[in-house]
């Protein structure tokens, strides 16, 4: 699944792909390593063992938690609906996405857009 996603991303970007990963065992297994190594246009950067302050996704989760706190959900489906609706909204807000990335000291656009 990941190799196909990487290939599609590479074609869309028409350039190199940088993966920033935590140290989950699935990211460094033999099979994954072989799939990544076969793509010379992929570079992998591993985060330190425990470094949520370096992961922009943690900022996204904190943002989502603020949206969800102090709310009562009558069902798991209601919760899922609110989460999905908010994540769709976030995807459309490039200012928020840039903010999540910048909050950890990263540059949001290391490669020029080809769009």
N, CA and C atoms as an extended XYZ file, in Angstrom:
345
Properties=species:S:1:pos:R:3:atomname:S:1:resname:S:1:resid:I:1 pbc="F F F"
N         0.818       -1.179        0.000 N   UNK     1
C         0.000        0.000        0.000 CA  UNK     1
C         0.873        1.258        0.000 C   UNK     1
N         1.848        1.340        0.891 N   UNK     2
C         2.708        2.518        0.941 CA  UNK     2
C         3.517        2.682       -0.345 C   UNK     2
N         4.080        1.625       -0.924 N   UNK     3
C         4.829        1.820       -2.167 CA  UNK     3
C         3.973        2.462       -3.272 C   UNK     3
N         2.737        2.033       -3.399 N   UNK     4
C         1.856        2.609       -4.417 CA  UNK     4
C         1.582        4.082       -4.124 C   UNK     4
N         1.382        4.407       -2.852 N   UNK     5
C         1.156        5.798       -2.461 CA  UNK     5
C         2.396        6.643       -2.760 C   UNK     5
N         3.567        6.123       -2.439 N   UNK     6
C         4.807        6.847       -2.722 CA  UNK     6
C         4.985        7.074       -4.220 C   UNK     6
N         4.681        6.057       -5.007 N   UNK     7
C         4.813        6.191       -6.453 CA  UNK     7
C         3.867        7.262       -6.995 C   UNK     7
N         2.627        7.263       -6.513 N   UNK     8
C         1.658        8.285       -6.946 CA  UNK     8
C         2.118        9.678       -6.523 C   UNK     8
N         2.620        9.792       -5.303 N   UNK     9
C         3.098       11.077       -4.805 CA  UNK     9
C         4.286       11.572       -5.633 C   UNK     9
N         5.190       10.667       -5.943 N   UNK    10
C         6.363       11.010       -6.747 CA  UNK    10
C         5.946       11.514       -8.138 C   UNK    10
N         4.990       10.832       -8.751 N   UNK    11
C         4.498       11.267      -10.070 CA  UNK    11
C         3.818       12.635       -9.968 C   UNK    11
N         3.032       12.836       -8.918 N   UNK    12
C         2.317       14.111       -8.760 CA  UNK    12
C         3.279       15.266       -8.494 C   UNK    12
N         4.276       15.035       -7.660 N   UNK    13
C         5.245       16.087       -7.319 CA  UNK    13
C         6.290       16.298       -8.408 C   UNK    13
N         6.498       15.261       -9.189 N   UNK    14
C         7.548       15.272      -10.202 CA  UNK    14
C         8.896       15.629       -9.572 C   UNK    14
N         9.115       15.065       -8.385 N   UNK    15
C        10.353       15.336       -7.678 CA  UNK    15
C        10.534       14.389       -6.516 C   UNK    15
N        11.552       14.644       -5.714 N   UNK    16
C        11.857       13.754       -4.588 CA  UNK    16
C        10.776       13.787       -3.516 C   UNK    16
N        10.745       12.736       -2.720 N   UNK    17
C         9.796       12.611       -1.608 CA  UNK    17
C        10.604       12.432       -0.333 C   UNK    17
N        10.252       13.179        0.691 N   UNK    18
C        10.893       13.040        1.994 CA  UNK    18
C         9.850       12.535        2.975 C   UNK    18
N        10.116       11.391        3.587 N   UNK    19
C         9.243       10.844        4.626 CA  UNK    19
C         9.834       11.193        5.978 C   UNK    19
N         9.018       11.762        6.840 N   UNK    20
C         9.458       12.036        8.205 CA  UNK    20
C         8.676       11.098        9.095 C   UNK    20
N         9.392       10.148        9.674 N   UNK    21
C         8.751        9.085       10.421 CA  UNK    21
C         9.182        9.068       11.875 C   UNK    21
N         8.250        8.581       12.699 N   UNK    22
C         8.626        8.265       14.070 CA  UNK    22
C         9.311        6.901       14.025 C   UNK    22
N         9.645        6.365       15.150 N   UNK    23
C        10.409        5.113       15.185 CA  UNK    23
C         9.544        3.880       15.382 C   UNK    23
N         8.354        3.905       14.834 N   UNK    24
C         7.494        2.725       14.910 CA  UNK    24
C         8.180        1.574       14.178 C   UNK    24
N         8.037        0.377       14.706 N   UNK    25
C         8.745       -0.773       14.137 CA  UNK    25
C         8.353       -1.040       12.680 C   UNK    25
N         7.133       -0.689       12.283 N   UNK    26
C         6.715       -0.923       10.900 CA  UNK    26
C         7.482       -0.046        9.913 C   UNK    26
N         8.093        1.029       10.395 N   UNK    27
C         8.827        1.931        9.526 CA  UNK    27
C        10.254        1.457        9.246 C   UNK    27
N        10.748        0.538       10.035 N   UNK    28
C        12.144        0.133        9.870 CA  UNK    28
C        12.320       -1.370        9.665 C   UNK    28
N        11.233       -2.056        9.382 N   UNK    29
C        11.318       -3.493        9.137 CA  UNK    29
C        11.998       -3.795        7.807 C   UNK    29
N        12.371       -5.053        7.621 N   UNK    30
C        13.096       -5.461        6.410 CA  UNK    30
C        12.295       -5.179        5.141 C   UNK    30
N        11.019       -5.521        5.157 N   UNK    31
C        10.189       -5.341        3.966 CA  UNK    31
C        10.073       -3.853        3.613 C   UNK    31
N         9.806       -3.023        4.610 N   UNK    32
C         9.661       -1.588        4.368 CA  UNK    32
C        10.981       -0.993        3.896 C   UNK    32
N        12.065       -1.381        4.535 N   UNK    33
C        13.387       -0.880        4.148 CA  UNK    33
C        13.686       -1.224        2.689 C   UNK    33
N        13.353       -2.435        2.279 N   UNK    34
C        13.591       -2.849        0.888 CA  UNK    34
C        12.744       -2.022       -0.077 C   UNK    34
N        11.501       -1.763        0.288 N   UNK    35
C        10.618       -0.983       -0.589 CA  UNK    35
C        11.104        0.460       -0.724 C   UNK    35
N        11.584        1.017        0.364 N   UNK    36
C        12.073        2.399        0.338 CA  UNK    36
C        13.397        2.471       -0.427 C   UNK    36
N        14.292        1.542       -0.168 N   UNK    37
C        15.610        1.530       -0.806 CA  UNK    37
C        15.487        1.397       -2.328 C   UNK    37
N        14.458        0.712       -2.792 N   UNK    38
C        14.246        0.527       -4.225 CA  UNK    38
C        13.859        1.828       -4.926 C   UNK    38
N        13.544        2.851       -4.173 N   UNK    39
C        13.136        4.141       -4.733 CA  UNK    39
C        14.188        5.187       -4.357 C   UNK    39
N        15.107        5.434       -5.265 N   UNK    40
C        16.218        6.338       -4.945 CA  UNK    40
C        15.778        7.788       -4.785 C   UNK    40
N        14.549        8.099       -5.105 N   UNK    41
C        14.012        9.455       -4.961 CA  UNK    41
C        13.301        9.658       -3.617 C   UNK    41
N        13.328        8.643       -2.762 N   UNK    42
C        12.739        8.745       -1.423 CA  UNK    42
C        13.849        8.908       -0.398 C   UNK    42
N        13.666        9.872        0.462 N   UNK    43
C        14.596       10.062        1.586 CA  UNK    43
C        13.779        9.923        2.863 C   UNK    43
N        14.284        9.183        3.818 N   UNK    44
C        13.599        8.978        5.092 CA  UNK    44
C        14.361        9.700        6.188 C   UNK    44
N        13.642       10.479        6.959 N   UNK    45
C        14.206       11.146        8.128 CA  UNK    45
C        13.439       10.618        9.330 C   UNK    45
N        14.164       10.039       10.269 N   UNK    46
C        13.524        9.506       11.476 CA  UNK    46
C        13.560       10.544       12.589 C   UNK    46
N        12.425       10.722       13.247 N   UNK    47
C        12.369       11.577       14.422 CA  UNK    47
C        13.092       10.878       15.570 C   UNK    47
N        13.559       11.610       16.562 N   UNK    48
C        14.123       10.963       17.751 CA  UNK    48
C        13.071       10.058       18.406 C   UNK    48
N        13.503        9.177       19.268 N   UNK    49
C        12.626        8.176       19.894 CA  UNK    49
C        11.292        8.733       20.377 C   UNK    49
N        11.296        9.754       21.164 N   UNK    50
C        10.041       10.346       21.621 CA  UNK    50
C        10.173       11.847       21.482 C   UNK    50
N         9.562       12.387       20.449 N   UNK    51
C         9.705       13.811       20.187 CA  UNK    51
C         8.415       14.401       19.620 C   UNK    51
N         7.325       14.396       20.398 N   UNK    52
C         6.076       14.952       19.872 CA  UNK    52
C         6.199       16.419       19.494 C   UNK    52
N         7.127       17.136       20.120 N   UNK    53
C         7.305       18.556       19.803 CA  UNK    53
C         7.894       18.766       18.403 C   UNK    53
N         8.372       17.695       17.762 N   UNK    54
C         8.915       17.786       16.409 CA  UNK    54
C         7.947       17.263       15.348 C   UNK    54
N         6.784       16.809       15.775 N   UNK    55
C         5.832       16.174       14.871 CA  UNK    55
C         4.618       17.082       14.666 C   UNK    55
N         4.437       17.643       13.457 N   UNK    56
C         3.311       18.546       13.228 CA  UNK    56
C         1.946       17.896       13.437 C   UNK    56
N         1.878       16.578       13.323 N   UNK    57
C         0.603       15.894       13.545 CA  UNK    57
C         0.149       16.068       14.996 C   UNK    57
N         1.097       16.148       15.917 N   UNK    58
C         0.738       16.362       17.323 CA  UNK    58
C         0.027       17.705       17.503 C   UNK    58
N         0.438       18.713       16.731 N   UNK    59
C        -0.227       20.019       16.796 CA  UNK    59
C        -1.637       19.912       16.243 C   UNK    59
N        -1.801       19.139       15.176 N   UNK    60
C        -3.138       18.901       14.626 CA  UNK    60
C        -4.025       18.216       15.661 C   UNK    60
N        -3.504       17.185       16.345 N   UNK    61
C        -4.309       16.475       17.349 CA  UNK    61
C        -4.685       17.414       18.494 C   UNK    61
N        -3.765       18.267       18.908 N   UNK    62
C        -4.073       19.228       19.971 CA  UNK    62
C        -5.191       20.165       19.523 C   UNK    62
N        -5.136       20.602       18.282 N   UNK    63
C        -6.180       21.466       17.718 CA  UNK    63
C        -7.525       20.738       17.723 C   UNK    63
N        -7.522       19.494       17.266 N   UNK    64
C        -8.755       18.706       17.220 CA  UNK    64
C        -9.313       18.470       18.620 C   UNK    64
N        -8.443       18.224       19.586 N   UNK    65
C        -8.900       18.019       20.972 CA  UNK    65
C        -9.596       19.256       21.510 C   UNK    65
N        -9.100       20.449       21.139 N   UNK    66
C        -9.766       21.683       21.575 CA  UNK    66
C       -11.169       21.786       20.983 C   UNK    66
N       -11.340       21.313       19.756 N   UNK    67
C       -12.653       21.331       19.111 CA  UNK    67
C       -13.607       20.357       19.812 C   UNK    67
N       -13.076       19.219       20.257 N   UNK    68
C       -13.917       18.158       20.812 CA  UNK    68
C       -14.200       18.291       22.306 C   UNK    68
N       -13.350       19.006       23.028 N   UNK    69
C       -13.509       19.035       24.477 CA  UNK    69
C       -14.829       19.694       24.874 C   UNK    69
N       -15.308       19.284       26.001 N   UNK    70
C       -16.554       19.810       26.585 CA  UNK    70
C       -17.760       19.570       25.688 C   UNK    70
N       -17.705       18.550       24.869 N   UNK    71
C       -18.857       18.192       24.041 CA  UNK    71
C       -19.314       16.802       24.415 C   UNK    71
N       -20.597       16.604       24.349 N   UNK    72
C       -21.185       15.297       24.625 CA  UNK    72
C       -21.588       14.670       23.303 C   UNK    72
N       -21.156       13.456       23.073 N   UNK    73
C       -21.530       12.732       21.862 CA  UNK    73
C       -22.424       11.573       22.264 C   UNK    73
N       -23.517       11.454       21.585 N   UNK    74
C       -24.503       10.407       21.921 CA  UNK    74
C       -24.096        9.035       21.393 C   UNK    74
N       -23.198        9.036       20.425 N   UNK    75
C       -22.754        7.755       19.864 CA  UNK    75
C       -21.362        7.923       19.260 C   UNK    75
N       -20.747        6.804       19.012 N   UNK    76
C       -19.448        6.801       18.350 CA  UNK    76
C       -19.577        7.385       16.937 C   UNK    76
N       -20.706        7.117       16.301 N   UNK    77
C       -20.941        7.652       14.963 CA  UNK    77
C       -20.991        9.179       14.979 C   UNK    77
N       -21.622        9.762       16.012 N   UNK    78
C       -21.663       11.223       16.146 CA  UNK    78
C       -20.252       11.792       16.291 C   UNK    78
N       -19.450       11.155       17.116 N   UNK    79
C       -18.069       11.592       17.308 CA  UNK    79
C       -17.298       11.506       15.994 C   UNK    79
N       -17.439       10.394       15.313 N   UNK    80
C       -16.742       10.195       14.041 CA  UNK    80
C       -17.175       11.242       13.009 C   UNK    80
N       -18.440       11.563       12.989 N   UNK    81
C       -18.960       12.557       12.047 CA  UNK    81
C       -18.342       13.938       12.305 C   UNK    81
N       -18.259       14.323       13.559 N   UNK    82
C       -17.681       15.624       13.908 CA  UNK    82
C       -16.192       15.658       13.578 C   UNK    82
N       -15.482       14.590       13.896 N   UNK    83
C       -14.043       14.528       13.594 CA  UNK    83
C       -13.813       14.634       12.088 C   UNK    83
N       -14.547       13.840       11.318 N   UNK    84
C       -14.361       13.858        9.862 CA  UNK    84
C       -14.707       15.218        9.271 C   UNK    84
N       -15.778       15.832        9.752 N   UNK    85
C       -16.163       17.157        9.251 CA  UNK    85
C       -15.070       18.182        9.558 C   UNK    85
N       -14.520       18.110       10.763 N   UNK    86
C       -13.484       19.081       11.127 CA  UNK    86
C       -12.195       18.842       10.343 C   UNK    86
N       -11.831       17.593       10.141 N   UNK    87
C       -10.623       17.309        9.361 CA  UNK    87
C       -10.786       17.744        7.901 C   UNK    87
N       -12.006       17.621        7.349 N   UNK    88
C       -12.247       18.132        5.991 CA  UNK    88
C       -12.054       19.644        5.959 C   UNK    88
N       -12.533       20.326        6.985 N   UNK    89
C       -12.372       21.774        7.067 CA  UNK    89
C       -10.893       22.144        7.167 C   UNK    89
N       -10.145       21.420        7.993 N   UNK    90
C        -8.719       21.693        8.167 CA  UNK    90
C        -7.972       21.517        6.843 C   UNK    90
N        -8.319       20.481        6.077 N   UNK    91
C        -7.648       20.243        4.788 CA  UNK    91
C        -7.805       21.424        3.841 C   UNK    91
N        -8.905       22.138        3.948 N   UNK    92
C        -9.156       23.291        3.072 CA  UNK    92
C        -8.470       24.559        3.565 C   UNK    92
N        -8.005       24.549        4.800 N   UNK    93
C        -7.393       25.741        5.403 CA  UNK    93
C        -5.873       25.622        5.362 C   UNK    93
N        -5.288       26.086        4.273 N   UNK    94
C        -3.838       25.982        4.139 CA  UNK    94
C        -3.118       26.776        5.224 C   UNK    94
N        -3.753       27.835        5.729 N   UNK    95
C        -3.118       28.599        6.805 CA  UNK    95
C        -2.967       27.747        8.059 C   UNK    95
N        -3.986       26.939        8.364 N   UNK    96
C        -3.888       26.039        9.515 CA  UNK    96
C        -2.826       24.967        9.283 C   UNK    96
N        -2.848       24.374        8.097 N   UNK    97
C        -1.872       23.326        7.793 CA  UNK    97
C        -0.447       23.876        7.885 C   UNK    97
N        -0.231       25.057        7.326 N   UNK    98
C         1.084       25.688        7.435 CA  UNK    98
C         1.446       25.941        8.901 C   UNK    98
N         0.465       26.371        9.679 N   UNK    99
C         0.699       26.635       11.098 CA  UNK    99
C         1.131       25.393       11.856 C   UNK    99
N         0.506       24.249       11.543 N   UNK   100
C         0.889       23.003       12.204 CA  UNK   100
C         2.342       22.667       11.892 C   UNK   100
N         2.722       22.850       10.637 N   UNK   101
C         4.094       22.539       10.222 CA  UNK   101
C         5.081       23.533       10.830 C   UNK   101
N         4.747       24.814       10.760 N   UNK   102
C         5.641       25.845       11.295 CA  UNK   102
C         5.777       25.760       12.814 C   UNK   102
N         4.744       25.231       13.488 N   UNK   103
C         4.776       25.162       14.955 CA  UNK   103
C         5.903       24.286       15.482 C   UNK   103
N         6.412       23.409       14.626 N   UNK   104
C         7.517       22.539       15.051 CA  UNK   104
C         8.836       22.965       14.407 C   UNK   104
N         8.829       24.153       13.806 N   UNK   105
C        10.060       24.696       13.254 CA  UNK   105
C        10.424       24.196       11.870 C   UNK   105
N         9.455       23.614       11.159 N   UNK   106
C         9.733       23.130        9.801 CA  UNK   106
C         9.264       24.157        8.771 C   UNK   106
N         9.843       24.090        7.606 N   UNK   107
C         9.438       24.926        6.481 CA  UNK   107
C         8.317       24.193        5.733 C   UNK   107
N         7.146       24.815        5.583 N   UNK   108
C         6.017       24.117        4.949 CA  UNK   108
C         6.249       23.709        3.509 C   UNK   108
N         7.064       24.404        2.764 N   UNK   109
C         7.235       24.102        1.344 CA  UNK   109
C         8.720       23.982        0.985 C   UNK   109
N         9.351       22.856        1.329 N   UNK   110
C        10.768       22.719        1.026 CA  UNK   110
C        11.037       22.570       -0.478 C   UNK   110
N        10.021       22.157       -1.250 N   UNK   111
C        10.168       21.996       -2.688 CA  UNK   111
C         9.179       22.927       -3.369 C   UNK   111
N         9.556       23.537       -4.489 N   UNK   112
C         8.614       24.387       -5.200 CA  UNK   112
C         7.447       23.575       -5.737 C   UNK   112
N         6.291       24.177       -5.757 N   UNK   113
C         5.098       23.505       -6.264 CA  UNK   113
C         5.183       23.375       -7.776 C   UNK   113
N         4.690       22.258       -8.287 N   UNK   114
C         4.634       22.070       -9.737 CA  UNK   114
C         3.218       22.266      -10.238 C   UNK   114
N         2.321       22.676       -9.345 N   UNK   115
C         0.913       22.856       -9.738 CA  UNK   115
C         0.703       24.145      -10.476 C   UNK   115
